Structures are given as C-alpha cells and as structure tokens.
C-alpha cells in the first residue's frame, strides 16, 4: 500500500516536471515559430511554407493563414487530416 502511494507520487512529480519543461518558452521549439501577438491583424491572408510554422499559427493566430504547397499529393494528405486547412498552390 505504501509502495503504491510512493510510486503514484513519483509519477505525478515526473509528469509535472515534464509538462513544465514542455510549456517553457526557452525549451519548447514551437514557441519560436509563433508569430507574435503584436503582429498587426490583417485582412489579407498570411502565407506560410512549412507545417511547423503553419499549424501553431493557424491554431492560435488572429489572422487568416494559408499553407503554401506545390505537391498535389501532400495537399491531398493534409486535406484528409483536416478540411479546415486552407492551401495556396505554389
């Protein structure tokens, strides 16, 4: 019984430390890809070329973002992933 409690507390502490590490802007790569909130809101869509840039910004951003791809096969794959992704054919 005491061993189970110790294990549960240990796993809780590891999980908390792991989450804190992932949310820290200095250790999380995706924070560096997010366009700053101070970026002016635009009526024109903003075109992004790579999925690591597109997805965090499209999810969090206030502007409309287009995902620029030239490969039709990749466009099909991403469309199956989500119908909300807006593409710009290169």
N, CA, C and O atoms as a GROMACS GRO file, in nm:
protein
  360
    1UNK      N    1   0.082  -0.120   0.000
    1UNK     CA    2   0.000   0.000   0.000
    1UNK      C    3   0.087   0.126   0.000
    1UNK      O    4   0.065   0.218  -0.079
    2UNK      N    5   0.184   0.128   0.088
    2UNK     CA    6   0.273   0.244   0.096
    2UNK      C    7   0.359   0.255  -0.029
    2UNK      O    8   0.391   0.366  -0.073
    3UNK      N    9   0.397   0.141  -0.087
    3UNK     CA   10   0.475   0.141  -0.210
    3UNK      C   11   0.396   0.199  -0.327
    3UNK      O   12   0.451   0.272  -0.409
    4UNK      N   13   0.265   0.166  -0.334
    4UNK     CA   14   0.179   0.221  -0.439
    4UNK      C   15   0.167   0.372  -0.427
    4UNK      O   16   0.169   0.443  -0.528
    5UNK      N   17   0.153   0.421  -0.305
    5UNK     CA   18   0.143   0.564  -0.281
    5UNK      C   19   0.271   0.635  -0.323
    5UNK      O   20   0.267   0.741  -0.386
    6UNK      N   21   0.385   0.577  -0.288
    6UNK     CA   22   0.515   0.636  -0.324
    6UNK      C   23   0.531   0.638  -0.476
    6UNK      O   24   0.579   0.737  -0.532
    7UNK      N   25   0.492   0.531  -0.542
    7UNK     CA   26   0.501   0.525  -0.688
    7UNK      C   27   0.410   0.629  -0.753
    7UNK      O   28   0.450   0.696  -0.848
    8UNK      N   29   0.288   0.643  -0.702
    8UNK     CA   30   0.194   0.741  -0.757
    8UNK      C   31   0.247   0.883  -0.742
    8UNK      O   32   0.237   0.964  -0.835
    9UNK      N   33   0.303   0.915  -0.628
    9UNK     CA   34   0.358   1.048  -0.605
    9UNK      C   35   0.478   1.074  -0.696
    9UNK      O   36   0.492   1.183  -0.751
   10UNK      N   37   0.563   0.974  -0.712
   10UNK     CA   38   0.679   0.986  -0.800
   10UNK      C   39   0.636   1.012  -0.944
   10UNK      O   40   0.689   1.100  -1.010
   11UNK      N   41   0.540   0.935  -0.992
   11UNK     CA   42   0.491   0.953  -1.129
   11UNK      C   43   0.425   1.090  -1.147
   11UNK      O   44   0.438   1.151  -1.252
   12UNK      N   45   0.356   1.136  -1.046
   12UNK     CA   46   0.293   1.268  -1.051
   12UNK      C   47   0.400   1.378  -1.061
   12UNK      O   48   0.386   1.472  -1.139
   13UNK      N   49   0.505   1.366  -0.984
   13UNK     CA   50   0.613   1.465  -0.988
   13UNK      C   51   0.685   1.463  -1.123
   13UNK      O   52   0.718   1.569  -1.176
   14UNK      N   53   0.709   1.346  -1.178
   14UNK     CA   54   0.774   1.336  -1.309
   14UNK      C   55   0.687   1.398  -1.416
   14UNK      O   56   0.736   1.470  -1.503
   15UNK      N   57   0.558   1.370  -1.411
   15UNK     CA   58   0.465   1.424  -1.510
   15UNK      C   59   0.458   1.576  -1.501
   15UNK      O   60   0.455   1.643  -1.604
   16UNK      N   61   0.455   1.631  -1.381
   16UNK     CA   62   0.451   1.775  -1.361
   16UNK      C   63   0.576   1.842  -1.416
   16UNK      O   64   0.569   1.945  -1.483
   17UNK      N   65   0.691   1.783  -1.387
   17UNK     CA   66   0.818   1.839  -1.436
   17UNK      C   67   0.823   1.833  -1.589
   17UNK      O   68   0.870   1.928  -1.652
   18UNK      N   69   0.776   1.724  -1.647
   18UNK     CA   70   0.775   1.710  -1.793
   18UNK      C   71   0.684   1.814  -1.858
   18UNK      O   72   0.721   1.873  -1.959
   19UNK      N   73   0.566   1.836  -1.801
   19UNK     CA   74   0.473   1.936  -1.855
   19UNK      C   75   0.531   2.076  -1.845
   19UNK      O   76   0.521   2.155  -1.939
   20UNK      N   77   0.592   2.107  -1.732
   20UNK     CA   78   0.652   2.239  -1.714
   20UNK      C   79   0.765   2.262  -1.814
   20UNK      O   80   0.781   2.373  -1.865
   21UNK      N   81   0.842   2.159  -1.843
   21UNK     CA   82   0.951   2.168  -1.940
   21UNK      C   83   0.894   2.197  -2.079
   21UNK      O   84   0.949   2.280  -2.152
   22UNK      N   85   0.786   2.130  -2.117
   22UNK     CA   86   0.727   2.147  -2.249
   22UNK      C   87   0.660   2.281  -2.268
   22UNK      O   88   0.653   2.331  -2.381
   23UNK      N   89   0.611   2.341  -2.162
   23UNK     CA   90   0.543   2.469  -2.172
   23UNK      C   91   0.637   2.588  -2.160
   23UNK      O   92   0.598   2.702  -2.188
   24UNK      N   93   0.759   2.565  -2.119
   24UNK     CA   94   0.857   2.671  -2.104
   24UNK      C   95   0.901   2.722  -2.241
   24UNK      O   96   0.943   2.643  -2.325
   25UNK      N   97   0.892   2.853  -2.265
   25UNK     CA   98   0.927   2.910  -2.395
   25UNK      C   99   1.073   2.889  -2.432
   25UNK      O  100   1.106   2.885  -2.550
   26UNK      N  101   1.160   2.876  -2.334
   26UNK     CA  102   1.302   2.857  -2.363
   26UNK      C  103   1.334   2.715  -2.410
   26UNK      O  104   1.433   2.695  -2.479
   27UNK      N  105   1.252   2.618  -2.373
   27UNK     CA  106   1.280   2.479  -2.407
   27UNK      C  107   1.185   2.422  -2.511
   27UNK      O  108   1.205   2.310  -2.558
   28UNK      N  109   1.081   2.496  -2.549
   28UNK     CA  110   0.984   2.447  -2.645
   28UNK      C  111   1.008   2.514  -2.780
   28UNK      O  112   0.991   2.635  -2.794
   29UNK      N  113   1.046   2.435  -2.878
   29UNK     CA  114   1.078   2.484  -3.012
   29UNK      C  115   0.961   2.557  -3.077
   29UNK      O  116   0.982   2.655  -3.148
   30UNK      N  117   0.839   2.511  -3.055
   30UNK     CA  118   0.723   2.568  -3.122
   30UNK      C  119   0.694   2.713  -3.080
   30UNK      O  120   0.635   2.788  -3.158
   31UNK      N  121   0.734   2.753  -2.962
   31UNK     CA  122   0.715   2.892  -2.922
   31UNK      C  123   0.791   2.988  -3.012
   31UNK      O  124   0.748   3.102  -3.033
   32UNK      N  125   0.904   2.943  -3.065
   32UNK     CA  126   0.982   3.031  -3.152
   32UNK      C  127   0.918   3.045  -3.290
   32UNK      O  128   0.954   3.136  -3.365
   33UNK      N  129   0.825   2.957  -3.325
   33UNK     CA  130   0.759   2.961  -3.456
   33UNK      C  131   0.632   3.045  -3.456
   33UNK      O  132   0.581   3.080  -3.562
   34UNK      N  133   0.581   3.077  -3.338
   34UNK     CA  134   0.454   3.150  -3.330
   34UNK      C  135   0.478   3.297  -3.362
   34UNK      O  136   0.566   3.362  -3.306
   35UNK      N  137   0.397   3.347  -3.455
   35UNK     CA  138   0.405   3.488  -3.490
   35UNK      C  139   0.356   3.568  -3.370
   35UNK      O  140   0.252   3.536  -3.311
   36UNK      N  141   0.430   3.668  -3.335
   36UNK     CA  142   0.398   3.746  -3.215
   36UNK      C  143   0.255   3.798  -3.216
   36UNK      O  144   0.200   3.832  -3.320
   37UNK      N  145   0.195   3.804  -3.097
   37UNK     CA  146   0.059   3.856  -3.084
   37UNK      C  147   0.050   4.003  -3.121
   37UNK      O  148  -0.057   4.054  -3.152
   38UNK      N  149   0.165   4.072  -3.118
   38UNK     CA  150   0.166   4.213  -3.153
   38UNK      C  151   0.164   4.233  -3.304
   38UNK      O  152   0.152   4.346  -3.352
   39UNK      N  153   0.175   4.123  -3.380
   39UNK     CA  154   0.167   4.132  -3.526
   39UNK      C  155   0.032   4.191  -3.563
   39UNK      O  156  -0.071   4.144  -3.513
   40UNK      N  157   0.028   4.290  -3.647
   40UNK     CA  158  -0.099   4.357  -3.676
   40UNK      C  159  -0.200   4.263  -3.743
   40UNK      O  160  -0.163   4.182  -3.829
   41UNK      N  161  -0.324   4.274  -3.703
   41UNK     CA  162  -0.429   4.195  -3.768
   41UNK      C  163  -0.442   4.243  -3.911
   41UNK      O  164  -0.435   4.362  -3.939
   42UNK      N  165  -0.460   4.148  -4.000
   42UNK     CA  166  -0.461   4.181  -4.141
   42UNK      C  167  -0.585   4.123  -4.209
   42UNK      O  168  -0.631   4.014  -4.174
   43UNK      N  169  -0.637   4.197  -4.305
   43UNK     CA  170  -0.748   4.147  -4.387
   43UNK      C  171  -0.695   4.045  -4.488
   43UNK      O  172  -0.767   3.954  -4.530
   44UNK      N  173  -0.568   4.060  -4.525
   44UNK     CA  174  -0.506   3.971  -4.622
   44UNK      C  175  -0.454   3.845  -4.551
   44UNK      O  176  -0.401   3.854  -4.440
   45UNK      N  177  -0.470   3.729  -4.615
   45UNK     CA  178  -0.415   3.608  -4.553
   45UNK      C  179  -0.262   3.609  -4.553
   45UNK      O  180  -0.200   3.670  -4.640
   46UNK      N  181  -0.206   3.543  -4.457
   46UNK     CA  182  -0.060   3.531  -4.445
   46UNK      C  183  -0.023   3.392  -4.492
   46UNK      O  184  -0.080   3.292  -4.446
   47UNK      N  185   0.072   3.384  -4.584
   47UNK     CA  186   0.114   3.256  -4.641
   47UNK      C  187   0.235   3.202  -4.567
   47UNK      O  188   0.334   3.273  -4.548
   48UNK      N  189   0.226   3.076  -4.525
   48UNK     CA  190   0.337   3.009  -4.457
   48UNK      C  191   0.373   2.884  -4.536
   48UNK      O  192   0.285   2.812  -4.584
   49UNK      N  193   0.503   2.856  -4.549
   49UNK     CA  194   0.551   2.749  -4.636
   49UNK      C  195   0.570   2.613  -4.568
   49UNK      O  196   0.570   2.510  -4.636
   50UNK      N  197   0.585   2.610  -4.439
   50UNK     CA  198   0.618   2.484  -4.373
   50UNK      C  199   0.517   2.452  -4.265
   50UNK      O  200   0.464   2.542  -4.200
   51UNK      N  201   0.489   2.323  -4.247
   51UNK     CA  202   0.387   2.286  -4.149
   51UNK      C  203   0.423   2.321  -4.005
   51UNK      O  204   0.332   2.353  -3.928
   52UNK      N  205   0.552   2.319  -3.963
   52UNK     CA  206   0.579   2.363  -3.826
   52UNK      C  207   0.546   2.511  -3.804
   52UNK      O  208   0.517   2.552  -3.692
   53UNK      N  209   0.551   2.591  -3.911
   53UNK     CA  210   0.513   2.732  -3.899
   53UNK      C  211   0.361   2.748  -3.910
   53UNK      O  212   0.301   2.827  -3.837
   54UNK      N  213   0.300   2.674  -4.002
   54UNK     CA  214   0.158   2.693  -4.029
   54UNK      C  215   0.070   2.652  -3.911
   54UNK      O  216  -0.015   2.730  -3.867
   55UNK      N  217   0.089   2.532  -3.859
   55UNK     CA  218  -0.008   2.478  -3.763
   55UNK      C  219  -0.018   2.554  -3.631
   55UNK      O  220  -0.130   2.583  -3.589
   56UNK      N  221   0.092   2.589  -3.564
   56UNK     CA  222   0.073   2.665  -3.440
   56UNK      C  223   0.012   2.803  -3.464
   56UNK      O  224  -0.064   2.852  -3.381
   57UNK      N  225   0.045   2.865  -3.576
   57UNK     CA  226  -0.008   2.998  -3.605
   57UNK      C  227  -0.153   2.993  -3.648
   57UNK      O  228  -0.232   3.079  -3.609
   58UNK      N  229  -0.190   2.894  -3.728
   58UNK     CA  230  -0.330   2.881  -3.771
   58UNK      C  231  -0.418   2.849  -3.651
   58UNK      O  232  -0.534   2.891  -3.647
   59UNK      N  233  -0.364   2.776  -3.555
   59UNK     CA  234  -0.442   2.739  -3.438
   59UNK      C  235  -0.457   2.856  -3.341
   59UNK      O  236  -0.565   2.876  -3.285
   60UNK      N  237  -0.351   2.932  -3.323
   60UNK     CA  238  -0.352   3.038  -3.222
   60UNK      C  239  -0.374   3.178  -3.278
   60UNK      O  240  -0.414   3.269  -3.206
   61UNK      N  241  -0.347   3.195  -3.407
   61UNK     CA  242  -0.343   3.329  -3.464
   61UNK      C  243  -0.479   3.392  -3.485
   61UNK      O  244  -0.581   3.325  -3.493
   62UNK      N  245  -0.476   3.523  -3.494
   62UNK     CA  246  -0.596   3.602  -3.519
   62UNK      C  247  -0.616   3.625  -3.668
   62UNK      O  248  -0.727   3.657  -3.712
   63UNK      N  249  -0.511   3.609  -3.745
   63UNK     CA  250  -0.517   3.632  -3.889
   63UNK      C  251  -0.552   3.502  -3.962
   63UNK      O  252  -0.553   3.394  -3.904
   64UNK      N  253  -0.582   3.517  -4.090
   64UNK     CA  254  -0.607   3.400  -4.175
   64UNK      C  255  -0.474   3.356  -4.233
   64UNK      O  256  -0.398   3.437  -4.285
   65UNK      N  257  -0.447   3.227  -4.225
   65UNK     CA  258  -0.320   3.174  -4.274
   65UNK      C  259  -0.346   3.075  -4.386
   65UNK      O  260  -0.441   2.997  -4.381
   66UNK      N  261  -0.259   3.078  -4.487
   66UNK     CA  262  -0.263   2.984  -4.598
   66UNK      C  263  -0.138   2.897  -4.591
   66UNK      O  264  -0.029   2.945  -4.560
   67UNK      N  265  -0.156   2.769  -4.622
   67UNK     CA  266  -0.047   2.673  -4.622
   67UNK      C  267  -0.003   2.655  -4.767
   67UNK      O  268  -0.077   2.597  -4.847
   68UNK      N  269   0.116   2.704  -4.802
   68UNK     CA  270   0.164   2.700  -4.940
   68UNK      C  271   0.235   2.568  -4.967
   68UNK      O  272   0.336   2.535  -4.904
   69UNK      N  273   0.180   2.492  -5.062
   69UNK     CA  274   0.239   2.364  -5.104
   69UNK      C  275   0.237   2.355  -5.255
   69UNK      O  276   0.149   2.411  -5.320
   70UNK      N  277   0.335   2.285  -5.311
   70UNK     CA  278   0.336   2.266  -5.456
   70UNK      C  279   0.305   2.122  -5.494
   70UNK      O  280   0.275   2.094  -5.611
   71UNK      N  281   0.311   2.031  -5.401
   71UNK     CA  282   0.290   1.889  -5.428
   71UNK      C  283   0.142   1.853  -5.407
   71UNK      O  284   0.091   1.864  -5.296
   72UNK      N  285   0.074   1.812  -5.514
   72UNK     CA  286  -0.068   1.778  -5.505
   72UNK      C  287  -0.094   1.661  -5.410
   72UNK      O  288  -0.196   1.658  -5.341
   73UNK      N  289  -0.003   1.567  -5.406
   73UNK     CA  290  -0.019   1.451  -5.316
   73UNK      C  291  -0.017   1.496  -5.170
   73UNK      O  292  -0.097   1.448  -5.089
   74UNK      N  293   0.073   1.586  -5.137
   74UNK     CA  294   0.077   1.637  -4.999
   74UNK      C  295  -0.049   1.714  -4.964
   74UNK      O  296  -0.098   1.705  -4.852
   75UNK      N  297  -0.101   1.789  -5.059
   75UNK     CA  298  -0.225   1.862  -5.035
   75UNK      C  299  -0.338   1.764  -5.003
   75UNK      O  300  -0.417   1.788  -4.912
   76UNK      N  301  -0.345   1.654  -5.078
   76UNK     CA  302  -0.447   1.552  -5.051
   76UNK      C  303  -0.432   1.494  -4.910
   76UNK      O  304  -0.531   1.475  -4.839
   77UNK      N  305  -0.308   1.467  -4.871
   77UNK     CA  306  -0.284   1.410  -4.738
   77UNK      C  307  -0.329   1.507  -4.629
   77UNK      O  308  -0.397   1.468  -4.534
   78UNK      N  309  -0.290   1.634  -4.642
   78UNK     CA  310  -0.329   1.733  -4.542
   78UNK      C  311  -0.479   1.758  -4.542
   78UNK      O  312  -0.537   1.784  -4.436
   79UNK      N  313  -0.544   1.750  -4.658
   79UNK     CA  314  -0.689   1.768  -4.663
   79UNK      C  315  -0.762   1.655  -4.591
   79UNK      O  316  -0.866   1.677  -4.530
   80UNK      N  317  -0.706   1.534  -4.598
   80UNK     CA  318  -0.766   1.423  -4.522
   80UNK      C  319  -0.746   1.444  -4.373
   80UNK      O  320  -0.828   1.400  -4.292
   81UNK      N  321  -0.638   1.510  -4.337
   81UNK     CA  322  -0.611   1.538  -4.196
   81UNK      C  323  -0.714   1.636  -4.140
   81UNK      O  324  -0.766   1.616  -4.030
   82UNK      N  325  -0.743   1.743  -4.216
   82UNK     CA  326  -0.841   1.842  -4.171
   82UNK      C  327  -0.892   1.922  -4.289
   82UNK      O  328  -0.814   1.968  -4.374
   83UNK      N  329  -1.022   1.939  -4.295
   83UNK     CA  330  -1.082   2.018  -4.402
   83UNK      C  331  -1.069   2.168  -4.375
   83UNK      O  332  -1.100   2.249  -4.463
   84UNK      N  333  -1.023   2.206  -4.257
   84UNK     CA  334  -1.009   2.347  -4.221
   84UNK      C  335  -0.880   2.410  -4.271
   84UNK      O  336  -0.865   2.532  -4.268
   85UNK      N  337  -0.786   2.328  -4.318
   85UNK     CA  338  -0.660   2.381  -4.368
   85UNK      C  339  -0.683   2.448  -4.502
   85UNK      O  340  -0.742   2.388  -4.592
   86UNK      N  341  -0.636   2.571  -4.515
   86UNK     CA  342  -0.651   2.646  -4.639
   86UNK      C  343  -0.517   2.647  -4.712
   86UNK      O  344  -0.414   2.682  -4.654
   87UNK      N  345  -0.520   2.608  -4.839
   87UNK     CA  346  -0.398   2.593  -4.915
   87UNK      C  347  -0.380   2.703  -5.019
   87UNK      O  348  -0.477   2.764  -5.066
   88UNK      N  349  -0.255   2.726  -5.052
   88UNK     CA  350  -0.217   2.810  -5.164
   88UNK      C  351  -0.126   2.725  -5.249
   88UNK      O  352  -0.020   2.683  -5.203
   89UNK      N  353  -0.166   2.697  -5.371
   89UNK     CA  354  -0.088   2.616  -5.463
   89UNK      C  355   0.029   2.698  -5.514
   89UNK      O  356   0.010   2.805  -5.571
   90UNK      N  357   0.151   2.648  -5.494
   90UNK     CA  358   0.272   2.718  -5.542
   90UNK      C  359   0.286   2.700  -5.692
   90UNK      O  360   0.381   2.751  -5.751
   0.00000   0.00000   0.00000
